[in-house]
């Protein structure tokens, strides 16, 4: 069914309808453009947000990315940045596939509509002219046919008139014949005009050019509606992966591992303090303070007032067994720790005790080495000798790395100045080689100074390693075995815990102070009360 046939005399309605369709296409294009602007602004804001919270290169926040919760947040920022890229892709595809395509098609439709309306107007004018010609030929045919009938009637009347001459009769017949011939020509012309008009009318009213154009417009617009949804649907899998990445970043957080990383980064090397020991002054016992004191652990050398900033370990390893009750499991009465022998730390004269420990456990070369170290190593402020060993190693290594970087910069600058000097010597017009002499001299001095500092800190690092190596004490050969009669907690400094029935090696027998030095199979050494064990010495 054609619009032109149904609305044959209402071209103004067809004009308004097709114009309304073009306006709808233009309105939809504007709608999609505004949608793309929203997507672009949204993507831009997401990128700015990700950039705002991303750590800067070399900043403290970037160093904290070793922790899983910080790294997870960085992964989320990266996923948000990728998500913003997908929103930009949506905007770009909508602009290309919908806005640009429909805008181009809209211009073509406007030109086609204008052409069809112009042709329709011309056809209507031509049809009106043809109809006028048809009407004129019809009226002429009607008029001439009446005249022919009158002429025929007059000729017949003249022929019957007895008074009419033969010449009058012939003249009337000729006139009637002429009128009849003219009427036949008008009839043929009328028939021709009628056929022409009907043809033009059929061509005018039964042509569906505007209808075809409008239906193509509707179909193209419907495709644009579908593309609006498909454009976003195509990137949904990638957006889903971005969201999965954000969720995966949350599941990758390991709070326990973060704590371990923090401890490894900032541990000082000091032993963890233990419980303080009860000092029973009512029994007159002069107990030593626990080795778990919050102060720096004291050793034999500290009793002599030496090495106040260093920890001297009396034994190779510290006892790690948990403390237990002093009361034995057997029914035999046990001596109370309060009434037992005093702590080995204060059981003998401090000076003689320390000298004996040094002679037995420290290699003879250590004293000479430490004397050399004190004369060669840098002062505390430069060699970091006031710090614990592990922190000292870190600080020395950091200092060596910093000086190495500065030295490399000076070397690069020296090479650049040398090349520039060669260029000036070959091309004097470019510059005076003598003008570079002060810079070359200053660079050489800086290199010499940095090499000296680097050598000094490297020597300190070497001595630190040797110091740690020589501080390891030799294990004395056992002189017997002992079996524990009771439980002993070993909470005082220099003592070692033991359980009833435990077999230990005897390293040093009782010197009369009530304490015997023993060792476990794992190397832990310490003193136990002699009365708490049965001792068998090797023969």
C-alpha positions in Angstrom: 0.0 0.0 0.0 1.5 3.3 -1.1 1.5 6.5 0.9 1.1 8.4 -2.3 -2.0 6.5 -3.3 -3.7 6.8 0.0 -2.6 10.4 0.6 -2.7 11.4 -3.0 -3.9 14.9 -2.4 -2.1 15.4 1.0 1.5 15.9 0.2 1.8 18.4 3.0 1.1 15.5 5.4 3.8 13.3 3.8 6.2 16.3 3.9 5.6 16.8 7.6 5.9 13.0 8.4 9.2 12.5 6.6 10.6 15.7 8.2 9.5 14.4 11.6 11.4 11.1 10.9 14.6 13.0 10.0 14.2 15.1 13.2 14.0 11.9 15.2 17.3 10.6 13.7 19.0 13.9 14.4 17.6 13.8 18.0 18.9 10.2 18.5 22.4 11.2 17.2 22.5 14.1 19.8 21.4 11.7 22.5 24.2 9.3 21.7 26.8 12.1 21.5 25.8 13.2 25.0 26.1 9.6 26.2 29.6 9.4 24.8 30.6 12.7 26.5 29.3 11.2 29.8 31.4 8.0 29.2 34.5 10.1 28.3 34.1 12.3 31.4 33.6 9.2 33.6 36.7 7.5 32.2 38.7 10.7 32.7 37.6 11.0 36.3 38.4 7.4 36.9 41.9 7.8 35.4 42.5 11.0 37.5 41.3 9.1 40.6 43.7 6.2 39.9 46.6 8.6 39.2 45.8 10.6 42.3 46.1 7.6 44.6 48.9 5.8 42.8 52.3 6.0 44.6 54.9 8.2 43.0 58.1 6.6 41.7 60.7 6.3 44.5 58.3 7.5 47.2 57.7 6.0 50.6 54.4 4.6 49.4 56.0 2.7 46.6 58.4 1.1 49.0 55.5 -0.1 51.1 54.2 -2.1 48.2 56.1 -5.0 49.5 53.2 -5.5 51.9 50.3 -7.4 50.4 47.6 -5.0 51.4 49.5 -2.1 49.8 50.1 -4.1 46.7 46.5 -5.1 46.5 45.4 -1.5 46.6 47.9 -0.8 43.8 46.4 -3.6 41.8 42.9 -2.2 42.3 44.1 1.2 41.0 45.5 -0.5 37.9 42.2 -2.4 37.4 40.3 0.8 37.8 42.5 2.4 35.2 41.8 -0.5 32.8 38.1 -0.2 33.5 38.3 3.5 32.5 39.9 2.4 29.2 36.9 0.2 28.5 34.5 3.1 29.2 36.6 5.1 26.7 36.3 2.3 24.2 32.5 2.3 24.6 32.4 6.1 23.9 34.6 5.7 20.9 32.6 2.8 19.3 29.3 4.7 19.9 30.7 7.8 18.2 32.0 5.9 15.2 29.3 3.3 14.7 26.3 5.3 15.6 26.9 9.1 15.6 29.1 9.3 12.5 27.2 6.7 10.5 23.8 8.1 11.3 24.9 11.7 10.7 26.2 10.7 7.2 23.1 8.8 6.5 20.9 11.7 7.7 22.5 14.0 5.2 21.9 11.5 2.4 18.2 11.2 3.4 17.8 15.0 3.4 19.1 15.2 -0.1 17.0 12.3 -1.3 13.8 13.7 0.4 14.4 17.1 -1.1 14.8 15.6 -4.6 11.7 13.4 -4.2 9.6 16.3 -3.0 10.9 18.5 -5.9 10.1 15.8 -8.4 6.6 15.3 -6.9 5.9 19.0 -7.1 7.0 19.1 -10.8 4.9 16.0 -11.5 1.9 17.5 -9.9 2.3 20.7 -11.9 2.7 18.7 -15.1 -0.3 16.6 -14.3 -2.4 19.7 -13.7 -1.2 21.1 -17.1 -2.0 17.8 -18.8 -5.5 17.9 -17.3 -6.1 21.3 -18.7 -5.1 20.2 -22.1 -7.4 17.2 -21.7 -10.3 19.4 -20.7 -9.7 21.8 -23.6 -9.6 18.9 -26.1 -12.7 17.5 -24.6 -14.6 20.8 -24.9 -13.4 21.3 -28.4 -14.5 17.7 -29.3 -17.9 18.4 -27.8 -18.3 21.7 -29.6 -17.1 20.4 -33.0 -19.4 17.3 -32.7 -22.4 19.5 -32.2 -21.5 21.6 -35.2 -21.1 18.5 -37.3 -24.6 17.3 -36.2 -26.0 20.7 -37.1 -24.3 20.6 -40.5 -25.6 17.1 -41.2 -29.1 18.0 -40.2 -29.0 21.2 -42.4 -27.7 19.1 -45.4 -30.5 16.6 -44.9 -33.1 19.4 -44.7 -31.7 21.1 -47.8 -31.8 17.8 -49.7 -35.5 17.4 -48.9 -36.4 21.0 -49.7 -38.0 21.1 -53.2 -37.2 24.7 -53.7 -33.4 24.2 -53.0 -31.2 24.1 -56.0 -28.8 21.3 -56.7 -25.9 23.6 -55.9 -27.3 24.4 -52.5 -27.7 20.8 -51.7 -24.1 20.0 -52.7 -22.8 22.9 -50.7 -24.7 21.8 -47.6 -23.4 18.2 -48.0 -19.8 19.4 -48.3 -20.2 21.6 -45.2 -21.6 18.6 -43.2 -18.8 16.4 -44.4 -16.2 19.0 -43.4 -17.7 19.4 -39.9 -17.8 15.7 -39.4 -14.2 15.4 -40.4 -13.2 18.1 -37.9 -15.2 16.5 -35.2 -13.4 13.2 -35.8 -10.0 14.9 -35.5 -11.1 16.5 -32.2 -12.3 13.1 -31.0 -8.9 11.6 -31.8 -7.1 14.4 -30.1 -9.3 14.1 -27.0 -8.6 10.4 -26.9 -4.9 11.0 -27.1 -5.0 13.6 -24.4 -7.0 11.3 -22.2 -4.6 8.5 -22.6 -1.6 10.8 -21.8 -3.3 12.2 -18.7 -4.1 8.7 -17.3 -0.5 7.6 -17.8 0.8 10.7 -16.0 -1.7 10.3 -13.3 -0.8 6.6 -12.7 2.9 7.5 -12.6 2.2 10.3 -10.1 -0.1 8.6 -7.7 1.3 5.1 -7.7 5.0 5.9 -7.2 6.3 5.0 -3.7 9.7 6.7 -3.7 9.0 8.7 -0.4 7.6 5.6 1.2 10.7 3.6 0.4 12.9 6.3 1.7 11.0 6.6 5.0 11.0 2.8 5.6 14.8 2.7 5.0 15.2 5.5 7.5 13.2 3.6 10.1 15.2 0.4 9.5 18.5 2.3 9.9 17.4 4.0 13.0 16.4 0.6 14.5 19.9 -0.7 13.8 21.2 2.3 15.7 19.1 1.3 18.7 20.5 -2.2 18.6 24.1 -0.9 18.3 23.6 1.2 21.4 23.2 -1.9 23.5 25.7 -4.1 21.5 28.5 -1.6 21.9 28.5 -1.9 25.7 27.7 -5.6 25.6 30.9 -6.4 23.6 33.1 -4.9 26.4 31.3 -6.5 29.3 33.6 -9.5 29.4 36.6 -7.3 29.7 34.9 -5.2 32.4 34.1 -8.4 34.2 37.7 -9.4 34.2 38.6 -6.0 35.7 36.1 -6.6 38.4 37.5 -10.1 39.0 41.0 -8.5 39.2 39.7 -6.2 41.9 38.2 -9.1 43.9 41.4 -11.2 43.4 43.5 -8.3 44.8 41.4 -8.5 47.9 41.8 -12.2 48.3 45.6 -12.0 47.7 46.0 -9.9 50.9 48.0 -12.0 53.4 48.0 -10.3 56.8 50.4 -12.8 58.3 53.0 -12.3 55.6 52.7 -8.5 56.0 53.7 -8.9 59.6 56.6 -11.1 58.7 57.8 -8.6 56.1 57.6 -5.8 58.6 59.6 -7.8 61.2 62.3 -8.7 58.7 62.6 -5.1 57.6 62.9 -3.5 61.0 64.3 -6.3 63.3 67.2 -5.0 65.5 68.9 -8.3 66.3 68.3 -8.0 70.1 66.9 -11.0 72.0 63.3 -10.8 73.1 63.1 -9.9 76.8 61.8 -12.5 79.1 60.2 -12.5 82.6 61.8 -10.7 85.5 62.9 -13.0 88.4 61.6 -12.7 91.9 64.4 -11.6 94.3 63.7 -12.8 97.8 65.5 -10.4 100.1 64.0 -12.0 103.1 66.3 -15.0 102.7 69.4 -12.8 102.2 70.0 -14.2 98.7 71.6 -11.8 96.3 70.0 -12.9 93.1 71.2 -11.5 89.8 68.7 -9.7 87.7 67.2 -11.7 84.9 68.7 -11.8 81.5 65.4 -10.7 80.3 65.8 -7.2 81.7 64.7 -4.4 79.5 68.3 -3.0 79.6 71.1 -4.4 77.5 72.1 -7.9 78.5 75.2 -8.0 80.7 78.1 -10.4 80.2 81.4 -11.0 82.0 83.2 -8.2 80.1 80.6 -5.7 81.3 81.5 -6.5 84.9 84.9 -5.1 84.1 83.4 -1.9 82.7 84.3 -2.7 79.0 82.4 -2.9 75.8 79.3 -1.2 77.2 77.7 -1.0 73.8 78.2 -4.6 72.8 76.4 -7.8 73.9 78.8 -10.5 75.0 77.3 -14.0 75.0 78.7 -16.3 77.5 77.6 -19.4 75.7 77.2 -20.3 72.1 73.4 -20.5 72.1 70.8 -19.4 74.6 68.6 -22.0 76.2 65.2 -22.2 74.6 63.4 -24.7 76.8 60.4 -23.4 78.7 60.7 -22.9 82.5 59.1 -25.3 84.8 58.5 -25.7 88.5 61.5 -26.0 90.8 59.8 -28.7 92.8 60.9 -32.3 91.7 58.4 -34.9 90.7 59.9 -37.5 93.2 59.0 -37.7 96.8 62.5 -36.9 97.9 62.7 -33.5 99.5 64.4 -31.0 97.2 66.4 -28.0 98.1 64.6 -24.7 97.5 66.1 -22.5 94.8 66.1 -19.7 97.4 68.1 -21.8 99.8 70.3 -23.4 97.1 73.5 -22.2 95.7 73.8 -18.6 94.5 73.7 -17.7 90.8 77.0 -18.5 89.1 77.2 -14.9 87.9 77.9 -13.7 91.4 79.1 -16.9 93.0 82.8 -16.1 92.4 84.9 -13.0 92.2 83.8 -11.2 89.1 87.3 -10.3 87.9 88.7 -13.9 88.3 85.5 -15.3 86.8 85.7 -13.1 83.7 89.4 -13.8 83.1 88.8 -17.5 83.4 85.9 -17.4 80.9 88.0 -15.4 78.4 90.9 -17.8 78.7 88.7 -20.8 78.2 86.2 -19.7 75.5 87.8 -17.0 73.5 90.5 -17.6 70.9 93.8 -16.0 71.6 93.7 -14.1 68.3 90.5 -12.3 69.2 92.2 -9.9 71.6 94.8 -8.9 69.1 92.2 -8.6 66.3 89.9 -6.4 68.4 92.9 -4.2 69.3 93.7 -3.8 65.6 90.0 -3.1 65.0 89.9 -0.3 67.5 92.9 1.3 66.0 91.7 1.0 62.3 87.9 1.1 62.3 86.1 4.5 62.0 84.6 6.2 64.9 81.2 5.3 66.1 79.4 8.1 64.3 80.9 6.9 60.9 81.2 3.2 61.5 77.9 2.8 63.3 79.5 0.7 66.0 76.9 2.0 68.4 74.2 0.0 66.6 73.4 -3.7 66.9 75.2 -6.0 64.4 72.3 -6.4 61.9 71.4 -2.7 61.8 75.1 -1.9 61.5 75.5 -4.1 58.5 72.4 -2.5 56.9 73.6 1.0 57.6 77.1 0.3 56.3 75.8 -1.3 53.1 73.5 1.6 52.5 76.3 4.0 53.0 78.5 2.0 50.6 75.7 2.0 48.0 75.2 5.8 48.3 78.9 6.5 47.9 79.2 4.2 45.0 76.3 6.0 43.2 78.0 9.4 43.8 81.3 8.0 42.7 79.8 6.7 39.5 78.2 10.1 38.8 81.6 11.8 39.2 83.2 9.2 36.9 80.6 9.8 34.2 81.1 13.5 34.6 84.9 13.1 34.3 84.4 11.1 31.1 82.1 13.7 29.7 84.5 16.5 30.4 87.3 14.5 28.8 85.3 14.0 25.6 84.3 17.7 25.6 88.0 18.7 26.0 88.9 16.5 23.1 86.2 18.1 21.0 87.4 21.6 21.9 91.0 20.7 21.1 90.0 19.4 17.6 87.6 22.3 17.0 88.9 25.4 18.8 86.0 27.5 17.5 83.6 25.5 19.7 85.3 26.4 22.9 88.5 26.8 24.9 89.9 23.5 26.4 91.6 25.4 29.2 88.2 26.6 30.5 87.4 23.0 31.5 90.5 22.5 33.6 88.9 23.7 36.9 85.9 21.4 36.5 88.2 18.4 35.6 90.4 19.1 38.7 87.4 19.4 41.0 85.9 16.2 39.6 89.2 14.4 40.2 89.3 15.6 43.8 85.7 14.5 44.3 86.5 11.1 42.9 89.6 10.7 45.2 87.6 11.8 48.2 84.7 9.4 47.4 87.1 6.5 46.8 88.7 7.2 50.2 85.3 7.2 51.9 84.2 4.1 50.1 87.4 2.2 51.1 86.9 3.3 54.7 83.3 2.0 54.9 84.2 -1.2 53.1 87.0 -1.8 55.7 84.4 -1.2 58.4 82.1 -3.7 56.8 84.9 -6.3 56.5 85.8 -5.8 60.2 82.2 -6.2 61.2 82.0 -9.5 59.4 85.2 -10.7 61.1 84.0 -9.4 64.4 80.9 -11.5 64.1 82.9 -14.5 63.1 85.4 -14.3 65.9 82.7 -13.7 68.5 81.5 -17.2 68.0 83.0 -19.2 70.9 84.6 -22.5 70.8 82.8 -25.4 72.5 84.8 -27.0 75.3 85.2 -30.8 75.3 82.8 -32.5 77.8 84.5 -34.0 80.9 81.6 -36.2 82.0 77.8 -36.7 82.1 75.0 -35.9 84.6 71.4 -36.9 85.1 68.9 -34.4 86.4 67.2 -35.4 89.7 64.7 -32.5 89.7 63.3 -29.9 87.4 65.2 -26.7 87.2 63.8 -23.6 85.3 67.1 -21.9 84.5 65.6 -18.4 84.7 68.8 -16.6 86.0 71.5 -15.3 83.6 74.0 -18.0 82.8 71.8 -20.9 83.9 70.1 -23.5 81.8 66.8 -25.3 82.3 66.5 -29.1 82.7 63.8 -31.7 83.3 63.9 -34.6 85.7 65.8 -37.5 84.2 67.4 -35.5 81.4 71.0 -36.4 80.6 73.5 -33.6 80.0 77.2 -33.3 79.3 79.4 -31.9 82.0 81.7 -29.1 80.6 83.0 -27.7 83.9 82.8 -29.3 87.3 81.8 -27.5 90.5 84.4 -25.1 91.8 83.0 -25.0 95.3 80.2 -22.5 94.6 77.5 -25.2 94.2 77.2 -24.8 90.3 78.2 -27.1 87.5 78.5 -26.1 83.9 76.7 -28.5 81.4 75.8 -28.7 77.7 72.9 -30.3 75.7 73.3 -32.2 72.5 72.0 -29.1 70.6 74.9 -27.0 71.9 73.0 -25.0 74.6 75.2 -24.4 77.7 74.7 -23.1 81.2 75.0 -23.7 84.9 72.8 -26.0 87.0 72.8 -26.5 90.8 75.2 -29.4 91.6 72.8 -30.9 94.1 70.1 -31.2 91.4 71.9 -33.9 89.4 74.0 -37.0 89.8 77.4 -36.3 88.1 79.7 -38.9 86.6 83.1 -37.6 85.4 85.2 -39.2 82.7 88.3 -41.1 84.0 
